[in-house]
Amino acid sequence: MWERRSRFDEIQQLNTKPVQPPKVMHHPYATRRATSDCRYVTVMFRGLSRFLRTNPVSVQRRMSHSSLDGKVAIVTASTDGIGLAAAQALGKRGAHVVVSSRRQANVDKAVALLKSQSIRVTGTTCNVGKGEDREKLVQLTVDQCGGIDILVSNAAVNPFFGNILDSTEDVWDKILSVNVKAAFLLTKLVVPHMEKRGGGNVIFVSSVGGYQPMQGLGPYCVSKTALLGLTRALAPELAHSNIRVNCVAPGVIKTRFSSALWENKDIVDELKKQLSIKRIGEPEEIGGTIAFLCSDDASYITGETVTVTGGMSCRL
Ligand SMILES: NC(=O)c1ccc[n+]([C@@H]2O[C@H](COP(=O)([O-])OP(=O)(O)OC[C@H]3O[C@@H](n4cnc5c(N)ncnc54)[C@H](OP(=O)(O)O)[C@@H]3O)[C@@H](O)[C@H]2O)c1
């Protein structure tokens, strides 16, 4: 009964007295400041929401750990296939990408494509097997883009198909020179520039064949296994300079390089038996993984190889 009356009194009181907001600031200056703070916050939010409405992608990029805004990325062999997809993925996250390959016509085409996608891009020819080309690529990047933050070493060749015992010294020289030695020498060239920027990222593009050599591709697959070792060897040394070193091992991806595999229905059917995801991969699926590894989302990952194979088993 008492409780009921007191609740009734409370309600009566509420009905008669207008409810005042709790006073938190008593000093007149505090009130004035609160009003101007309020105005300031309102203006800020108005500005931010206008910016979000007009430029949502850029804001999202800037606010997220996957952003590569302000970064400069060299991607080798990037006028087609996986290299081009990597350049697109890095560029879409805000990086200025430097694309290259051996043929000027291919470079021009890739630059035009990336520009049409609003990606900041510089293009030049570079055959990674040639020392002077590697030096030119690095110097041009520093001169035109102001520094280097990311290297994606993607170029590889395979001039031989057959039994490994039939491969010649020339074949081995070519494959190891382009696929392994050039990857290391290019890394050596970019490291001082990354150190000047306070850190960076190096990504090597290996292959599922680096884990399990494919029949007929012995020397090429051995070169891809070497990249797994190179990743492991470099990572601890470069961690002192805040440079992470990682590797991506694609499975069979739909590019010109692997067309002999995915254009042959019998081979595709055989391949599918080894895949959990029953399809050939797309270059963009490798590009996305590379961009992830270069971003702050992967800030605690170094010395690793990420296999992107649709579930093909990968064990050394
Ligand atoms: N596709 C797959 O299934 C697959 C699987 C595992 C690993 N990978 C690896 O992925 C990387 C890229 O292969 P991809 O399939 O994307 O090949 P792709 O589509 O055939 O593209 C090859 C690119 O490399 C350039 N290139 C070739 N030789 C070069 C050299 N010596 N120096 C500089 N650029 C060169 C080509 O342009 P130019 O002709 O103008 O030089 C082209 O832009 C390679 O390391 C490959 O081993 C591919």
The ligand as an SDF file (V2000), in Angstrom:
LIG
                    3D

 48 52  0  0  0  0  0  0  0  0999 V2000
   49.0170  -19.3400  -64.0050 N   0  0  0  0  0  0  0  0  0  0  0  0
   49.2240  -20.3150  -63.1280 C   0  0  0  0  0  0  0  0  0  0  0  0
   48.5100  -21.3270  -63.1050 O   0  0  0  0  0  0  0  0  0  0  0  0
   50.3460  -20.1980  -62.1400 C   0  0  0  0  0  0  0  0  0  0  0  0
   50.4090  -21.1580  -61.1320 C   0  0  0  0  0  0  0  0  0  0  0  0
   51.4160  -21.0610  -60.2030 C   0  0  0  0  0  0  0  0  0  0  0  0
   52.3350  -20.0470  -60.2640 C   0  0  0  0  0  0  0  0  0  0  0  0
   52.2670  -19.1300  -61.2580 N   0  0  0  0  0  0  0  0  0  0  0  0
   53.2690  -18.0560  -61.2730 C   0  0  0  0  0  0  0  0  0  0  0  0
   52.6360  -16.7970  -61.4080 O   0  0  0  0  0  0  0  0  0  0  0  0
   53.5300  -15.8790  -62.0230 C   0  0  0  0  0  0  0  0  0  0  0  0
   52.8200  -15.1600  -63.1370 C   0  0  0  0  0  0  0  0  0  0  0  0
   52.3530  -16.0910  -64.0760 O   0  0  0  0  0  0  0  0  0  0  0  0
   51.0460  -15.8380  -64.9560 P   0  0  0  0  0  0  0  0  0  0  0  0
   50.3330  -17.1140  -64.9990 O   0  0  0  0  0  0  0  0  0  0  0  0
   50.3400  -14.6430  -64.4680 O   0  0  0  0  0  0  0  0  0  0  0  0
   51.7020  -15.5650  -66.3830 O   0  0  0  0  0  0  0  0  0  0  0  0
   51.1180  -14.7840  -67.6870 P   0  0  0  0  0  0  0  0  0  0  0  0
   49.6720  -14.5310  -67.5550 O   0  0  0  0  0  0  0  0  0  0  0  0
   51.5820  -15.5480  -68.8520 O   0  0  0  0  0  0  0  0  0  0  0  0
   51.8600  -13.3700  -67.6240 O   0  0  0  0  0  0  0  0  0  0  0  0
   53.2010  -13.3210  -67.7590 C   0  0  0  0  0  0  0  0  0  0  0  0
   53.6800  -11.8800  -67.6180 C   0  0  0  0  0  0  0  0  0  0  0  0
   55.0680  -11.9120  -67.4380 O   0  0  0  0  0  0  0  0  0  0  0  0
   55.7020  -11.0280  -68.3500 C   0  0  0  0  0  0  0  0  0  0  0  0
   57.0480  -11.5910  -68.4920 N   0  0  0  0  0  0  0  0  0  0  0  0
   57.4090  -12.7710  -69.0030 C   0  0  0  0  0  0  0  0  0  0  0  0
   58.7380  -12.9460  -68.9060 N   0  0  0  0  0  0  0  0  0  0  0  0
   59.2330  -11.8450  -68.2860 C   0  0  0  0  0  0  0  0  0  0  0  0
   60.5170  -11.4240  -67.8980 C   0  0  0  0  0  0  0  0  0  0  0  0
   61.6060  -12.1580  -68.1240 N   0  0  0  0  0  0  0  0  0  0  0  0
   60.6580  -10.2320  -67.2730 N   0  0  0  0  0  0  0  0  0  0  0  0
   59.5870   -9.4570  -67.0490 C   0  0  0  0  0  0  0  0  0  0  0  0
   58.3350   -9.7960  -67.3940 N   0  0  0  0  0  0  0  0  0  0  0  0
   58.1590  -10.9780  -68.0080 C   0  0  0  0  0  0  0  0  0  0  0  0
   54.7710  -11.0320  -69.5570 C   0  0  0  0  0  0  0  0  0  0  0  0
   54.8450   -9.8710  -70.3660 O   0  0  0  0  0  0  0  0  0  0  0  0
   55.9240   -9.6990  -71.5680 P   0  0  0  0  0  0  0  0  0  0  0  0
   55.6680  -10.8070  -72.5280 O   0  0  0  0  0  0  0  0  0  0  0  0
   55.6380   -8.3450  -72.1270 O   0  0  0  0  0  0  0  0  0  0  0  0
   57.2640   -9.7720  -70.9200 O   0  0  0  0  0  0  0  0  0  0  0  0
   53.4300  -11.0340  -68.8440 C   0  0  0  0  0  0  0  0  0  0  0  0
   53.0820   -9.7370  -68.3940 O   0  0  0  0  0  0  0  0  0  0  0  0
   54.7440  -16.6930  -62.4430 C   0  0  0  0  0  0  0  0  0  0  0  0
   55.7450  -16.5590  -61.4630 O   0  0  0  0  0  0  0  0  0  0  0  0
   54.2370  -18.1320  -62.4510 C   0  0  0  0  0  0  0  0  0  0  0  0
   55.2720  -19.0490  -62.2070 O   0  0  0  0  0  0  0  0  0  0  0  0
   51.2840  -19.1760  -62.2160 C   0  0  0  0  0  0  0  0  0  0  0  0
  1  2  1  0
  2  3  2  0
  2  4  1  0
  4  5  1  0
  4 48  2  0
  5  6  2  0
  6  7  1  0
  7  8  2  0
  8  9  1  0
  8 48  1  0
  9 10  1  0
  9 46  1  0
 10 11  1  0
 11 12  1  0
 11 44  1  0
 12 13  1  0
 13 14  1  0
 14 15  2  0
 14 16  1  0
 14 17  1  0
 17 18  1  0
 18 19  2  0
 18 20  1  0
 18 21  1  0
 21 22  1  0
 22 23  1  0
 23 24  1  0
 23 42  1  0
 24 25  1  0
 25 26  1  0
 25 36  1  0
 26 27  1  0
 26 35  1  0
 27 28  2  0
 28 29  1  0
 29 30  1  0
 29 35  2  0
 30 31  1  0
 30 32  2  0
 32 33  1  0
 33 34  2  0
 34 35  1  0
 36 37  1  0
 36 42  1  0
 37 38  1  0
 38 39  2  0
 38 40  1  0
 38 41  1  0
 42 43  1  0
 44 45  1  0
 44 46  1  0
 46 47  1  0
M  CHG  2   8   1  16  -1
M  END
$$$$
